[in-house]
Structures are given as C-alpha cells and as structure tokens.
C-alpha cells in the first residue's frame, strides 16, 4: 500500500490539470475533455477566444508558474516562457495565472 500523498500541483494521469487564479484565490480544474480556454471563460476570466486552434495568438495568456505543454503554432520560444495559448495547450503541473 502506498503512503504517498498526491500532489495537487501535478497533472492527473487522465490528462486533467489545475489552473490557480492567484489574485482571486480560485482553483479551476481542466478536465481531459476540456480546453483551458473553455474553463477560464466559464470562470469569467477576460480572454479573447480568437481562432481556438492555436494559430492566431489572440488568447495568449501570461502565466506565472507551471510546466506547460505548448501546442500552439503562434508563440516563439521566448514568448512560451511567459505565455501559453489556453485554446490548445495543456499542462504537466498546475498553472498559476495572475487573475
């Protein structure tokens, strides 16, 4: 029997992950069948949806912390250190946003 306590900062095995909105102290769960953009918009976070395919960059959102799996086609390497496109990107760990 394992005594290891699961770390909520790590993505779940099913592909879901969490987004922590630091200023509003909210934790949002992004299910494996959802996009981060859908969840953020449902929570009232002001993000422009854009093309929703990772090609335009309209939804590019700054993140403070987290290991993002970038799946967009619009951000360069330098941008990806601070921004992610929630329409297509996923995460390995909890993502922290300043909202």
C-alpha positions, 0 to 999 in steps of 0.5 A: 500500500502506498503512503504517498500523498498526491500532489495537487500541483501535478497533472492527473494521469487522465490528462486533467490539470489545475489552473490557480487564479492567484489574485482571486484565490480560485482553483479551476480544474481542466478536465481531459475533455476540456480546453483551458480556454473553455474553463477560464471563460466559464470562470469569467476570466477576460480572454479573447477566444480568437481562432481556438486552434492555436494559430492566431495568438489572440488568447495568449495568456501570461502565466506565472508558474507551471510546466506547460505543454505548448501546442500552439503554432503562434508563440516563439520560444521566448514568448512560451516562457511567459505565455501559453495559448489556453485554446490548445495547450495543456499542462504537466503541473498546475498553472498559476495565472495572475487573475 
